């Protein structure tokens, strides 16, 4: 048996897919913004505003290693 979708069900399916895609894009953008805010906060908290991402990563790694060795 072959089922033929009505134009209304096809439109509803397309609308649902579009909403799902838009939600995924919004979630992705939200996560990117949260990460950038965390990065900015880390830079401000440690006075690293002038350093780029690679420098901040190295500073953070070194900082976390030194803190981890303390009793």
mmJSON file of the N, C-alpha and C atoms, coordinates in Angstrom:
{"data_MODEL":{"atom_site":{
"group_PDB":["ATOM","ATOM","ATOM","ATOM","ATOM","ATOM","ATOM","ATOM","ATOM","ATOM","ATOM","ATOM","ATOM","ATOM","ATOM","ATOM","ATOM","ATOM","ATOM","ATOM","ATOM","ATOM","ATOM","ATOM","ATOM","ATOM","ATOM","ATOM","ATOM","ATOM","ATOM","ATOM","ATOM","ATOM","ATOM","ATOM","ATOM","ATOM","ATOM","ATOM","ATOM","ATOM","ATOM","ATOM","ATOM","ATOM","ATOM","ATOM","ATOM","ATOM","ATOM","ATOM","ATOM","ATOM","ATOM","ATOM","ATOM","ATOM","ATOM","ATOM","ATOM","ATOM","ATOM","ATOM","ATOM","ATOM","ATOM","ATOM","ATOM","ATOM","ATOM","ATOM","ATOM","ATOM","ATOM","ATOM","ATOM","ATOM","ATOM","ATOM","ATOM","ATOM","ATOM","ATOM","ATOM","ATOM","ATOM","ATOM","ATOM","ATOM","ATOM","ATOM","ATOM","ATOM","ATOM","ATOM","ATOM","ATOM","ATOM","ATOM","ATOM","ATOM","ATOM","ATOM","ATOM","ATOM","ATOM","ATOM","ATOM","ATOM","ATOM","ATOM","ATOM","ATOM","ATOM","ATOM","ATOM","ATOM","ATOM","ATOM","ATOM","ATOM","ATOM","ATOM","ATOM","ATOM","ATOM","ATOM","ATOM","ATOM","ATOM","ATOM","ATOM","ATOM","ATOM","ATOM","ATOM","ATOM","ATOM","ATOM","ATOM","ATOM","ATOM","ATOM","ATOM","ATOM","ATOM","ATOM","ATOM","ATOM","ATOM","ATOM","ATOM","ATOM","ATOM","ATOM","ATOM","ATOM","ATOM","ATOM","ATOM","ATOM","ATOM","ATOM","ATOM","ATOM","ATOM","ATOM","ATOM","ATOM","ATOM","ATOM","ATOM","ATOM","ATOM","ATOM","ATOM","ATOM","ATOM","ATOM","ATOM","ATOM","ATOM","ATOM","ATOM","ATOM","ATOM","ATOM","ATOM","ATOM","ATOM","ATOM","ATOM","ATOM","ATOM","ATOM","ATOM","ATOM","ATOM","ATOM","ATOM","ATOM","ATOM","ATOM","ATOM","ATOM","ATOM","ATOM","ATOM","ATOM","ATOM","ATOM","ATOM"],
"id":[1,2,3,4,5,6,7,8,9,10,11,12,13,14,15,16,17,18,19,20,21,22,23,24,25,26,27,28,29,30,31,32,33,34,35,36,37,38,39,40,41,42,43,44,45,46,47,48,49,50,51,52,53,54,55,56,57,58,59,60,61,62,63,64,65,66,67,68,69,70,71,72,73,74,75,76,77,78,79,80,81,82,83,84,85,86,87,88,89,90,91,92,93,94,95,96,97,98,99,100,101,102,103,104,105,106,107,108,109,110,111,112,113,114,115,116,117,118,119,120,121,122,123,124,125,126,127,128,129,130,131,132,133,134,135,136,137,138,139,140,141,142,143,144,145,146,147,148,149,150,151,152,153,154,155,156,157,158,159,160,161,162,163,164,165,166,167,168,169,170,171,172,173,174,175,176,177,178,179,180,181,182,183,184,185,186,187,188,189,190,191,192,193,194,195,196,197,198,199,200,201,202,203,204,205,206,207,208,209,210,211,212,213],
"type_symbol":["N","C","C","N","C","C","N","C","C","N","C","C","N","C","C","N","C","C","N","C","C","N","C","C","N","C","C","N","C","C","N","C","C","N","C","C","N","C","C","N","C","C","N","C","C","N","C","C","N","C","C","N","C","C","N","C","C","N","C","C","N","C","C","N","C","C","N","C","C","N","C","C","N","C","C","N","C","C","N","C","C","N","C","C","N","C","C","N","C","C","N","C","C","N","C","C","N","C","C","N","C","C","N","C","C","N","C","C","N","C","C","N","C","C","N","C","C","N","C","C","N","C","C","N","C","C","N","C","C","N","C","C","N","C","C","N","C","C","N","C","C","N","C","C","N","C","C","N","C","C","N","C","C","N","C","C","N","C","C","N","C","C","N","C","C","N","C","C","N","C","C","N","C","C","N","C","C","N","C","C","N","C","C","N","C","C","N","C","C","N","C","C","N","C","C","N","C","C","N","C","C","N","C","C","N","C","C","N","C","C","N","C","C"],
"label_atom_id":["N","CA","C","N","CA","C","N","CA","C","N","CA","C","N","CA","C","N","CA","C","N","CA","C","N","CA","C","N","CA","C","N","CA","C","N","CA","C","N","CA","C","N","CA","C","N","CA","C","N","CA","C","N","CA","C","N","CA","C","N","CA","C","N","CA","C","N","CA","C","N","CA","C","N","CA","C","N","CA","C","N","CA","C","N","CA","C","N","CA","C","N","CA","C","N","CA","C","N","CA","C","N","CA","C","N","CA","C","N","CA","C","N","CA","C","N","CA","C","N","CA","C","N","CA","C","N","CA","C","N","CA","C","N","CA","C","N","CA","C","N","CA","C","N","CA","C","N","CA","C","N","CA","C","N","CA","C","N","CA","C","N","CA","C","N","CA","C","N","CA","C","N","CA","C","N","CA","C","N","CA","C","N","CA","C","N","CA","C","N","CA","C","N","CA","C","N","CA","C","N","CA","C","N","CA","C","N","CA","C","N","CA","C","N","CA","C","N","CA","C","N","CA","C","N","CA","C","N","CA","C","N","CA","C","N","CA","C","N","CA","C","N","CA","C","N","CA","C"],
"label_alt_id":[null,null,null,null,null,null,null,null,null,null,null,null,null,null,null,null,null,null,null,null,null,null,null,null,null,null,null,null,null,null,null,null,null,null,null,null,null,null,null,null,null,null,null,null,null,null,null,null,null,null,null,null,null,null,null,null,null,null,null,null,null,null,null,null,null,null,null,null,null,null,null,null,null,null,null,null,null,null,null,null,null,null,null,null,null,null,null,null,null,null,null,null,null,null,null,null,null,null,null,null,null,null,null,null,null,null,null,null,null,null,null,null,null,null,null,null,null,null,null,null,null,null,null,null,null,null,null,null,null,null,null,null,null,null,null,null,null,null,null,null,null,null,null,null,null,null,null,null,null,null,null,null,null,null,null,null,null,null,null,null,null,null,null,null,null,null,null,null,null,null,null,null,null,null,null,null,null,null,null,null,null,null,null,null,null,null,null,null,null,null,null,null,null,null,null,null,null,null,null,null,null,null,null,null,null,null,null,null,null,null,null,null,null],
"label_comp_id":["UNK","UNK","UNK","UNK","UNK","UNK","UNK","UNK","UNK","UNK","UNK","UNK","UNK","UNK","UNK","UNK","UNK","UNK","UNK","UNK","UNK","UNK","UNK","UNK","UNK","UNK","UNK","UNK","UNK","UNK","UNK","UNK","UNK","UNK","UNK","UNK","UNK","UNK","UNK","UNK","UNK","UNK","UNK","UNK","UNK","UNK","UNK","UNK","UNK","UNK","UNK","UNK","UNK","UNK","UNK","UNK","UNK","UNK","UNK","UNK","UNK","UNK","UNK","UNK","UNK","UNK","UNK","UNK","UNK","UNK","UNK","UNK","UNK","UNK","UNK","UNK","UNK","UNK","UNK","UNK","UNK","UNK","UNK","UNK","UNK","UNK","UNK","UNK","UNK","UNK","UNK","UNK","UNK","UNK","UNK","UNK","UNK","UNK","UNK","UNK","UNK","UNK","UNK","UNK","UNK","UNK","UNK","UNK","UNK","UNK","UNK","UNK","UNK","UNK","UNK","UNK","UNK","UNK","UNK","UNK","UNK","UNK","UNK","UNK","UNK","UNK","UNK","UNK","UNK","UNK","UNK","UNK","UNK","UNK","UNK","UNK","UNK","UNK","UNK","UNK","UNK","UNK","UNK","UNK","UNK","UNK","UNK","UNK","UNK","UNK","UNK","UNK","UNK","UNK","UNK","UNK","UNK","UNK","UNK","UNK","UNK","UNK","UNK","UNK","UNK","UNK","UNK","UNK","UNK","UNK","UNK","UNK","UNK","UNK","UNK","UNK","UNK","UNK","UNK","UNK","UNK","UNK","UNK","UNK","UNK","UNK","UNK","UNK","UNK","UNK","UNK","UNK","UNK","UNK","UNK","UNK","UNK","UNK","UNK","UNK","UNK","UNK","UNK","UNK","UNK","UNK","UNK","UNK","UNK","UNK","UNK","UNK","UNK"],
"label_asym_id":["A","A","A","A","A","A","A","A","A","A","A","A","A","A","A","A","A","A","A","A","A","A","A","A","A","A","A","A","A","A","A","A","A","A","A","A","A","A","A","A","A","A","A","A","A","A","A","A","A","A","A","A","A","A","A","A","A","A","A","A","A","A","A","A","A","A","A","A","A","A","A","A","A","A","A","A","A","A","A","A","A","A","A","A","A","A","A","A","A","A","A","A","A","A","A","A","A","A","A","A","A","A","A","A","A","A","A","A","A","A","A","A","A","A","A","A","A","A","A","A","A","A","A","A","A","A","A","A","A","A","A","A","A","A","A","A","A","A","A","A","A","A","A","A","A","A","A","A","A","A","A","A","A","A","A","A","A","A","A","A","A","A","A","A","A","A","A","A","A","A","A","A","A","A","A","A","A","A","A","A","A","A","A","A","A","A","A","A","A","A","A","A","A","A","A","A","A","A","A","A","A","A","A","A","A","A","A","A","A","A","A","A","A"],
"label_entity_id":["1","1","1","1","1","1","1","1","1","1","1","1","1","1","1","1","1","1","1","1","1","1","1","1","1","1","1","1","1","1","1","1","1","1","1","1","1","1","1","1","1","1","1","1","1","1","1","1","1","1","1","1","1","1","1","1","1","1","1","1","1","1","1","1","1","1","1","1","1","1","1","1","1","1","1","1","1","1","1","1","1","1","1","1","1","1","1","1","1","1","1","1","1","1","1","1","1","1","1","1","1","1","1","1","1","1","1","1","1","1","1","1","1","1","1","1","1","1","1","1","1","1","1","1","1","1","1","1","1","1","1","1","1","1","1","1","1","1","1","1","1","1","1","1","1","1","1","1","1","1","1","1","1","1","1","1","1","1","1","1","1","1","1","1","1","1","1","1","1","1","1","1","1","1","1","1","1","1","1","1","1","1","1","1","1","1","1","1","1","1","1","1","1","1","1","1","1","1","1","1","1","1","1","1","1","1","1","1","1","1","1","1","1"],
"label_seq_id":[1,1,1,2,2,2,3,3,3,4,4,4,5,5,5,6,6,6,7,7,7,8,8,8,9,9,9,10,10,10,11,11,11,12,12,12,13,13,13,14,14,14,15,15,15,16,16,16,17,17,17,18,18,18,19,19,19,20,20,20,21,21,21,22,22,22,23,23,23,24,24,24,25,25,25,26,26,26,27,27,27,28,28,28,29,29,29,30,30,30,31,31,31,32,32,32,33,33,33,34,34,34,35,35,35,36,36,36,37,37,37,38,38,38,39,39,39,40,40,40,41,41,41,42,42,42,43,43,43,44,44,44,45,45,45,46,46,46,47,47,47,48,48,48,49,49,49,50,50,50,51,51,51,52,52,52,53,53,53,54,54,54,55,55,55,56,56,56,57,57,57,58,58,58,59,59,59,60,60,60,61,61,61,62,62,62,63,63,63,64,64,64,65,65,65,66,66,66,67,67,67,68,68,68,69,69,69,70,70,70,71,71,71],
"pdbx_PDB_ins_code":[null,null,null,null,null,null,null,null,null,null,null,null,null,null,null,null,null,null,null,null,null,null,null,null,null,null,null,null,null,null,null,null,null,null,null,null,null,null,null,null,null,null,null,null,null,null,null,null,null,null,null,null,null,null,null,null,null,null,null,null,null,null,null,null,null,null,null,null,null,null,null,null,null,null,null,null,null,null,null,null,null,null,null,null,null,null,null,null,null,null,null,null,null,null,null,null,null,null,null,null,null,null,null,null,null,null,null,null,null,null,null,null,null,null,null,null,null,null,null,null,null,null,null,null,null,null,null,null,null,null,null,null,null,null,null,null,null,null,null,null,null,null,null,null,null,null,null,null,null,null,null,null,null,null,null,null,null,null,null,null,null,null,null,null,null,null,null,null,null,null,null,null,null,null,null,null,null,null,null,null,null,null,null,null,null,null,null,null,null,null,null,null,null,null,null,null,null,null,null,null,null,null,null,null,null,null,null,null,null,null,null,null,null],
"Cartn_x":[0.84,0.0,0.886,0.569,1.324,0.535,1.205,0.561,1.039,0.1,0.424,0.125,1.132,0.967,0.141,-0.748,-1.552,-0.68,-1.047,-0.27,-0.172,-1.242,-1.218,-0.222,-0.184,0.756,2.194,2.398,3.723,4.171,3.272,3.585,3.888,3.115,3.331,4.692,5.046,6.346,7.487,7.342,8.372,8.499,7.376,7.389,8.089,7.797,8.408,9.924,10.36,11.793,12.476,11.809,12.366,12.515,11.513,11.575,12.697,12.857,13.919,15.287,15.451,16.708,16.993,15.978,16.148,16.509,15.904,16.213,17.659,18.101,19.48,20.467,20.156,21.022,21.076,19.939,19.881,20.686,20.575,21.345,22.844,23.227,24.639,25.171,24.434,24.831,24.906,23.946,23.93,25.173,25.549,26.735,28.004,28.072,29.23,29.339,28.23,28.233,28.602,28.098,28.447,29.948,30.521,31.953,32.759,32.335,33.042,32.952,31.807,31.667,32.563,32.649,33.533,34.989,35.351,36.706,36.997,36.068,36.246,36.339,35.506,35.519,36.866,37.371,38.661,39.77,39.741,40.76,40.708,39.511,39.358,39.766,39.335,39.649,41.147,41.906,43.34,44.184,43.542,44.29,44.982,44.381,44.985,44.293,43.796,43.019,43.814,45.107,45.915,46.406,46.242,46.72,45.681,46.201,45.296,44.918,44.11,43.594,44.711,45.695,46.789,47.552,47.829,48.54,47.707,46.421,45.543,45.477,45.402,45.384,46.658,47.806,49.074,49.128,48.712,48.702,47.77,46.592,45.622,46.16,46.744,47.296,48.39,49.3,50.38,49.805,48.838,48.2,47.519,46.828,46.12,47.104,48.244,49.257,49.904,50.205,50.822,49.859,48.593,47.596,47.395,47.494,47.291,48.409,49.602,50.739,50.768,50.061,50.044,49.231,49.682,48.924,47.648],
"Cartn_y":[-1.177,0.0,1.24,2.179,3.42,4.524,5.246,6.353,7.657,8.483,9.787,10.836,11.641,12.676,13.816,14.304,15.448,16.696,17.72,18.97,19.564,19.408,19.965,19.226,17.895,17.142,17.407,17.605,17.928,19.299,20.261,21.6,21.548,20.772,20.648,20.02,19.011,18.358,19.324,20.106,21.09,22.159,22.597,23.6,23.037,21.784,21.128,21.015,20.64,20.533,21.891,22.917,24.269,24.731,24.469,24.849,24.106,22.828,22.032,22.576,22.922,23.482,24.827,25.671,26.976,26.818,25.857,25.593,25.117,24.254,23.762,24.905,25.781,26.938,27.847,28.073,28.93,28.309,27.003,26.315,26.424,26.245,26.337,27.744,28.746,30.129,30.439,29.949,30.159,29.563,28.354,27.712,28.47,28.976,29.771,31.043,31.708,32.936,32.663,31.569,31.211,30.961,30.282,29.997,31.293,32.203,33.48,34.293,34.245,34.955,34.345,33.032,32.376,32.753,32.794,33.172,34.61,35.52,36.923,37.063,36.334,36.382,35.893,34.809,34.269,35.296,35.946,36.951,38.103,38.573,39.7,39.296,38.125,37.669,37.55,37.226,37.014,38.157,39.211,40.341,40.02,39.136,38.696,39.322,40.531,41.145,41.307,41.51,41.773,40.503,39.366,38.116,37.531,36.843,36.17,34.791,34.066,32.779,31.791,31.657,30.713,31.079,32.352,32.793,32.533,32.801,32.573,31.087,30.236,28.793,28.357,28.855,28.509,29.034,30.275,30.86,30.079,29.737,29.002,27.617,26.934,25.607,25.699,26.653,26.832,27.177,28.08,28.509,27.32,26.49,25.35,24.288,24.119,23.154,23.595,24.881,25.408,25.277,25.596,25.491,24.045,23.116,21.701,21.103,21.679,21.153,21.625,22.689,23.22,22.311,22.146,21.293,21.936],
"Cartn_z":[0.0,0.0,0.0,-0.851,-0.964,-0.284,0.594,1.292,0.678,0.316,-0.254,0.804,1.098,2.115,1.549,2.37,1.953,1.99,1.238,1.265,2.671,3.469,4.823,5.711,5.609,6.445,6.004,4.711,4.195,4.705,4.704,5.215,6.708,7.441,8.883,9.164,8.373,8.543,8.228,7.184,6.834,7.921,8.46,9.527,10.766,11.079,12.237,12.05,10.861,10.573,10.679,10.158,10.208,11.658,12.485,13.899,14.618,14.299,14.914,14.525,13.256,12.781,13.444,13.55,14.19,15.666,16.335,17.742,17.898,16.997,17.047,16.82,15.874,15.62,16.842,17.474,18.665,19.807,19.995,21.04,20.779,19.53,19.16,19.433,19.017,19.241,20.731,21.487,22.932,23.586,23.191,23.761,23.386,22.155,21.746,22.582,22.795,23.585,25.038,25.599,26.972,27.103,26.118,26.142,26.051,25.198,25.07,26.356,27.017,28.29,29.37,29.405,30.371,30.11,28.846,28.45,28.876,28.611,28.996,30.511,31.223,32.69,33.234,32.683,33.101,32.882,31.718,31.418,32.419,32.723,33.651,35.062,35.506,36.863,37.114,36.063,36.227,35.656,35.173,34.622,33.309,32.52,31.267,30.051,30.154,29.086,27.788,27.878,26.675,25.992,26.634,26.056,25.093,24.061,23.125,23.673,22.93,23.406,23.727,22.838,23.096,24.36,24.544,25.745,26.999,26.918,28.067,28.399,27.381,27.629,28.353,27.896,28.545,29.974,30.172,31.511,32.437,31.934,32.748,33.11,32.121,32.383,33.443,33.28,34.258,35.629,35.649,36.896,37.592,36.831,37.432,37.917,37.228,37.66,38.967,39.078,40.293,41.463,41.245,42.315,42.726,41.772,42.067,42.901,42.837,43.581,45.023,45.318,46.69,47.604,48.864,49.805,50.258],
"occupancy":[1.0,1.0,1.0,1.0,1.0,1.0,1.0,1.0,1.0,1.0,1.0,1.0,1.0,1.0,1.0,1.0,1.0,1.0,1.0,1.0,1.0,1.0,1.0,1.0,1.0,1.0,1.0,1.0,1.0,1.0,1.0,1.0,1.0,1.0,1.0,1.0,1.0,1.0,1.0,1.0,1.0,1.0,1.0,1.0,1.0,1.0,1.0,1.0,1.0,1.0,1.0,1.0,1.0,1.0,1.0,1.0,1.0,1.0,1.0,1.0,1.0,1.0,1.0,1.0,1.0,1.0,1.0,1.0,1.0,1.0,1.0,1.0,1.0,1.0,1.0,1.0,1.0,1.0,1.0,1.0,1.0,1.0,1.0,1.0,1.0,1.0,1.0,1.0,1.0,1.0,1.0,1.0,1.0,1.0,1.0,1.0,1.0,1.0,1.0,1.0,1.0,1.0,1.0,1.0,1.0,1.0,1.0,1.0,1.0,1.0,1.0,1.0,1.0,1.0,1.0,1.0,1.0,1.0,1.0,1.0,1.0,1.0,1.0,1.0,1.0,1.0,1.0,1.0,1.0,1.0,1.0,1.0,1.0,1.0,1.0,1.0,1.0,1.0,1.0,1.0,1.0,1.0,1.0,1.0,1.0,1.0,1.0,1.0,1.0,1.0,1.0,1.0,1.0,1.0,1.0,1.0,1.0,1.0,1.0,1.0,1.0,1.0,1.0,1.0,1.0,1.0,1.0,1.0,1.0,1.0,1.0,1.0,1.0,1.0,1.0,1.0,1.0,1.0,1.0,1.0,1.0,1.0,1.0,1.0,1.0,1.0,1.0,1.0,1.0,1.0,1.0,1.0,1.0,1.0,1.0,1.0,1.0,1.0,1.0,1.0,1.0,1.0,1.0,1.0,1.0,1.0,1.0,1.0,1.0,1.0,1.0,1.0,1.0],
"B_iso_or_equiv":[0.0,0.0,0.0,0.0,0.0,0.0,0.0,0.0,0.0,0.0,0.0,0.0,0.0,0.0,0.0,0.0,0.0,0.0,0.0,0.0,0.0,0.0,0.0,0.0,0.0,0.0,0.0,0.0,0.0,0.0,0.0,0.0,0.0,0.0,0.0,0.0,0.0,0.0,0.0,0.0,0.0,0.0,0.0,0.0,0.0,0.0,0.0,0.0,0.0,0.0,0.0,0.0,0.0,0.0,0.0,0.0,0.0,0.0,0.0,0.0,0.0,0.0,0.0,0.0,0.0,0.0,0.0,0.0,0.0,0.0,0.0,0.0,0.0,0.0,0.0,0.0,0.0,0.0,0.0,0.0,0.0,0.0,0.0,0.0,0.0,0.0,0.0,0.0,0.0,0.0,0.0,0.0,0.0,0.0,0.0,0.0,0.0,0.0,0.0,0.0,0.0,0.0,0.0,0.0,0.0,0.0,0.0,0.0,0.0,0.0,0.0,0.0,0.0,0.0,0.0,0.0,0.0,0.0,0.0,0.0,0.0,0.0,0.0,0.0,0.0,0.0,0.0,0.0,0.0,0.0,0.0,0.0,0.0,0.0,0.0,0.0,0.0,0.0,0.0,0.0,0.0,0.0,0.0,0.0,0.0,0.0,0.0,0.0,0.0,0.0,0.0,0.0,0.0,0.0,0.0,0.0,0.0,0.0,0.0,0.0,0.0,0.0,0.0,0.0,0.0,0.0,0.0,0.0,0.0,0.0,0.0,0.0,0.0,0.0,0.0,0.0,0.0,0.0,0.0,0.0,0.0,0.0,0.0,0.0,0.0,0.0,0.0,0.0,0.0,0.0,0.0,0.0,0.0,0.0,0.0,0.0,0.0,0.0,0.0,0.0,0.0,0.0,0.0,0.0,0.0,0.0,0.0,0.0,0.0,0.0,0.0,0.0,0.0],
"pdbx_formal_charge":[null,null,null,null,null,null,null,null,null,null,null,null,null,null,null,null,null,null,null,null,null,null,null,null,null,null,null,null,null,null,null,null,null,null,null,null,null,null,null,null,null,null,null,null,null,null,null,null,null,null,null,null,null,null,null,null,null,null,null,null,null,null,null,null,null,null,null,null,null,null,null,null,null,null,null,null,null,null,null,null,null,null,null,null,null,null,null,null,null,null,null,null,null,null,null,null,null,null,null,null,null,null,null,null,null,null,null,null,null,null,null,null,null,null,null,null,null,null,null,null,null,null,null,null,null,null,null,null,null,null,null,null,null,null,null,null,null,null,null,null,null,null,null,null,null,null,null,null,null,null,null,null,null,null,null,null,null,null,null,null,null,null,null,null,null,null,null,null,null,null,null,null,null,null,null,null,null,null,null,null,null,null,null,null,null,null,null,null,null,null,null,null,null,null,null,null,null,null,null,null,null,null,null,null,null,null,null,null,null,null,null,null,null],
"auth_seq_id":[1,1,1,2,2,2,3,3,3,4,4,4,5,5,5,6,6,6,7,7,7,8,8,8,9,9,9,10,10,10,11,11,11,12,12,12,13,13,13,14,14,14,15,15,15,16,16,16,17,17,17,18,18,18,19,19,19,20,20,20,21,21,21,22,22,22,23,23,23,24,24,24,25,25,25,26,26,26,27,27,27,28,28,28,29,29,29,30,30,30,31,31,31,32,32,32,33,33,33,34,34,34,35,35,35,36,36,36,37,37,37,38,38,38,39,39,39,40,40,40,41,41,41,42,42,42,43,43,43,44,44,44,45,45,45,46,46,46,47,47,47,48,48,48,49,49,49,50,50,50,51,51,51,52,52,52,53,53,53,54,54,54,55,55,55,56,56,56,57,57,57,58,58,58,59,59,59,60,60,60,61,61,61,62,62,62,63,63,63,64,64,64,65,65,65,66,66,66,67,67,67,68,68,68,69,69,69,70,70,70,71,71,71],
"auth_comp_id":["UNK","UNK","UNK","UNK","UNK","UNK","UNK","UNK","UNK","UNK","UNK","UNK","UNK","UNK","UNK","UNK","UNK","UNK","UNK","UNK","UNK","UNK","UNK","UNK","UNK","UNK","UNK","UNK","UNK","UNK","UNK","UNK","UNK","UNK","UNK","UNK","UNK","UNK","UNK","UNK","UNK","UNK","UNK","UNK","UNK","UNK","UNK","UNK","UNK","UNK","UNK","UNK","UNK","UNK","UNK","UNK","UNK","UNK","UNK","UNK","UNK","UNK","UNK","UNK","UNK","UNK","UNK","UNK","UNK","UNK","UNK","UNK","UNK","UNK","UNK","UNK","UNK","UNK","UNK","UNK","UNK","UNK","UNK","UNK","UNK","UNK","UNK","UNK","UNK","UNK","UNK","UNK","UNK","UNK","UNK","UNK","UNK","UNK","UNK","UNK","UNK","UNK","UNK","UNK","UNK","UNK","UNK","UNK","UNK","UNK","UNK","UNK","UNK","UNK","UNK","UNK","UNK","UNK","UNK","UNK","UNK","UNK","UNK","UNK","UNK","UNK","UNK","UNK","UNK","UNK","UNK","UNK","UNK","UNK","UNK","UNK","UNK","UNK","UNK","UNK","UNK","UNK","UNK","UNK","UNK","UNK","UNK","UNK","UNK","UNK","UNK","UNK","UNK","UNK","UNK","UNK","UNK","UNK","UNK","UNK","UNK","UNK","UNK","UNK","UNK","UNK","UNK","UNK","UNK","UNK","UNK","UNK","UNK","UNK","UNK","UNK","UNK","UNK","UNK","UNK","UNK","UNK","UNK","UNK","UNK","UNK","UNK","UNK","UNK","UNK","UNK","UNK","UNK","UNK","UNK","UNK","UNK","UNK","UNK","UNK","UNK","UNK","UNK","UNK","UNK","UNK","UNK","UNK","UNK","UNK","UNK","UNK","UNK"],
"auth_asym_id":["A","A","A","A","A","A","A","A","A","A","A","A","A","A","A","A","A","A","A","A","A","A","A","A","A","A","A","A","A","A","A","A","A","A","A","A","A","A","A","A","A","A","A","A","A","A","A","A","A","A","A","A","A","A","A","A","A","A","A","A","A","A","A","A","A","A","A","A","A","A","A","A","A","A","A","A","A","A","A","A","A","A","A","A","A","A","A","A","A","A","A","A","A","A","A","A","A","A","A","A","A","A","A","A","A","A","A","A","A","A","A","A","A","A","A","A","A","A","A","A","A","A","A","A","A","A","A","A","A","A","A","A","A","A","A","A","A","A","A","A","A","A","A","A","A","A","A","A","A","A","A","A","A","A","A","A","A","A","A","A","A","A","A","A","A","A","A","A","A","A","A","A","A","A","A","A","A","A","A","A","A","A","A","A","A","A","A","A","A","A","A","A","A","A","A","A","A","A","A","A","A","A","A","A","A","A","A","A","A","A","A","A","A"],
"auth_atom_id":["N","CA","C","N","CA","C","N","CA","C","N","CA","C","N","CA","C","N","CA","C","N","CA","C","N","CA","C","N","CA","C","N","CA","C","N","CA","C","N","CA","C","N","CA","C","N","CA","C","N","CA","C","N","CA","C","N","CA","C","N","CA","C","N","CA","C","N","CA","C","N","CA","C","N","CA","C","N","CA","C","N","CA","C","N","CA","C","N","CA","C","N","CA","C","N","CA","C","N","CA","C","N","CA","C","N","CA","C","N","CA","C","N","CA","C","N","CA","C","N","CA","C","N","CA","C","N","CA","C","N","CA","C","N","CA","C","N","CA","C","N","CA","C","N","CA","C","N","CA","C","N","CA","C","N","CA","C","N","CA","C","N","CA","C","N","CA","C","N","CA","C","N","CA","C","N","CA","C","N","CA","C","N","CA","C","N","CA","C","N","CA","C","N","CA","C","N","CA","C","N","CA","C","N","CA","C","N","CA","C","N","CA","C","N","CA","C","N","CA","C","N","CA","C","N","CA","C","N","CA","C","N","CA","C","N","CA","C","N","CA","C","N","CA","C","N","CA","C"],
"pdbx_PDB_model_num":[1,1,1,1,1,1,1,1,1,1,1,1,1,1,1,1,1,1,1,1,1,1,1,1,1,1,1,1,1,1,1,1,1,1,1,1,1,1,1,1,1,1,1,1,1,1,1,1,1,1,1,1,1,1,1,1,1,1,1,1,1,1,1,1,1,1,1,1,1,1,1,1,1,1,1,1,1,1,1,1,1,1,1,1,1,1,1,1,1,1,1,1,1,1,1,1,1,1,1,1,1,1,1,1,1,1,1,1,1,1,1,1,1,1,1,1,1,1,1,1,1,1,1,1,1,1,1,1,1,1,1,1,1,1,1,1,1,1,1,1,1,1,1,1,1,1,1,1,1,1,1,1,1,1,1,1,1,1,1,1,1,1,1,1,1,1,1,1,1,1,1,1,1,1,1,1,1,1,1,1,1,1,1,1,1,1,1,1,1,1,1,1,1,1,1,1,1,1,1,1,1,1,1,1,1,1,1,1,1,1,1,1,1]
}}}
